[in-house]
Amino acid sequence: MPHDQGASFRPETLAITSGYDPATASGAAKPPVYLTSTFVYESAAQARDIHEAYFRGTGPMAGQPAYIYSRLSHPNLAMLETRLAAVDGAERAAAFSSGMAAHSAIAIEHVRPGDSVLHSRPIYGGTDGLYNQLMPRFGATAVPILDGCDGDHIRAQAELALSQGPLALIVIETPANPTAAITDIALVVAIADEVGAKTGRRPLVVCDNTFLAPFAQRPIELGVDLNMTSLTKYCGGHSDLLAGGISGRADLIEPLLQLRTVLGTHCDPFTCWLVLRSLESVAVRSERAMSNAQLVATFLRDHPKVAGITYLGFLPEGSPQAAVVARQCKGHGSTFSLHLHGGQAEAFRLLDGLRLVKQAVSLGGSETLACHSATTTHYNVPAADRAAGGITEGTIRLSVGIEHPDDLIADFAQALEQV
Ligand SMILES: Cc1ncc(COP(=O)(O)O)c(C=O)c1O
């Protein structure tokens, strides 16, 4: 099992050092990719002991480096999980084949028929579908939080959820997809505690940290139970893989690892290797993307064809949202929404006019991407729910990459002329 080199290092250092020890692989500076589906035992007794250690955590092989079959775990998965836990400041982590595989594992593990779930809105369309379309088929209900910085509103929505059934989870995505709407993480944790004290069942708080990634926002330090990240985005960082991660206390992560074995949604060796490598540079990539985003956002804000943008750096001074961002975020992110005067026709003209910026869903890659939220990422979210989340027909989501900012601004300038 790869060992952790120096838990006292800062996250930026741990992103490079933790999870892999060259001594375990002939001194190779970078880890090998273990392309194998199964692992050979030394003896029948050892096979039994390894299974006991995996399923019960007891016996002579407990805590020893040993693998059985790659769906259960494999060396690259262990490296990634060690590094992810270290970077997130958590006890343990689990890596999945996608962000949605991670979200689905949390829902399947913790939500039972009759339960309710509270979630922030807007929220990524897939997560919205998981809690508002799939989980209701198993008898669970979902209630949205429409203002994640207003304690009275969150408490009222928690009451509404409790009136429909025991509250199992509070799932927040902050900043949210696509508008970068903010939820106060510490406030939600405090409200979960209040619900627990009142009902005897404390809902778990799950925070989707995809938009700011581990360095610009640290949900575990703010008290969340499970920190979920789509590693596909900033952590992967090059739009060339799909993966998801969950970090938290060991007693919450271990059941998810056992469940993942049943679901078969582990992260494969090569993808783990890619994410392990990409985690090394996410801090510097994010810094550059965030400084580019500020320049692009400033240009767009001042353009006459733009009705508004939801960039975190431009929240009204003195607003509750600005105070929460100042408290809980170390940066303003590089994914935000642009609202054009007009509707779909104007939005499509802008998108079709872009030459450098590519039209695609996803975010957090090295290249700048743009898409029309209502007809792509949030296509399957009912129109009324989209509107409640601030998504209009003129909303375009931008994920600003690490190109030269002047080239990006020139591209938006020429495309806006065509609107
Ligand atoms: C905020 C957020 N969470 C979760 C997901 C799902 O992640 P994945 O595409 O890796 O399944 C996405 C995807 O866009 C997302 O934006």
The ligand as an SDF file (V2000), in Angstrom:
LIG
                    3D

 16 16  0  0  0  0  0  0  0  0999 V2000
  -20.9380   20.4240  -10.2220 C   0  0  0  0  0  0  0  0  0  0  0  0
  -20.9170   19.0710  -10.8710 C   0  0  0  0  0  0  0  0  0  0  0  0
  -21.0510   17.9710  -10.1140 N   0  0  0  0  0  0  0  0  0  0  0  0
  -21.0480   16.7360  -10.6460 C   0  0  0  0  0  0  0  0  0  0  0  0
  -20.9260   16.5570  -12.0100 C   0  0  0  0  0  0  0  0  0  0  0  0
  -20.9290   15.1750  -12.5650 C   0  0  0  0  0  0  0  0  0  0  0  0
  -19.6140   14.7870  -12.8110 O   0  0  0  0  0  0  0  0  0  0  0  0
  -19.2140   13.7250  -13.9540 P   0  0  0  0  0  0  0  0  0  0  0  0
  -19.5020   14.3760  -15.2760 O   0  0  0  0  0  0  0  0  0  0  0  0
  -17.7660   13.4850  -13.6910 O   0  0  0  0  0  0  0  0  0  0  0  0
  -20.0570   12.5300  -13.7380 O   0  0  0  0  0  0  0  0  0  0  0  0
  -20.7880   17.6630  -12.8370 C   0  0  0  0  0  0  0  0  0  0  0  0
  -20.6700   17.4980  -14.2910 C   0  0  0  0  0  0  0  0  0  0  0  0
  -20.6950   18.4390  -15.0490 O   0  0  0  0  0  0  0  0  0  0  0  0
  -20.7820   18.9580  -12.2630 C   0  0  0  0  0  0  0  0  0  0  0  0
  -20.6570   20.0600  -12.9980 O   0  0  0  0  0  0  0  0  0  0  0  0
  1  2  1  0
  2  3  1  0
  2 15  2  0
  3  4  2  0
  4  5  1  0
  5  6  1  0
  5 12  2  0
  6  7  1  0
  7  8  1  0
  8  9  2  0
  8 10  1  0
  8 11  1  0
 12 13  1  0
 12 15  1  0
 13 14  2  0
 15 16  1  0
M  END
$$$$
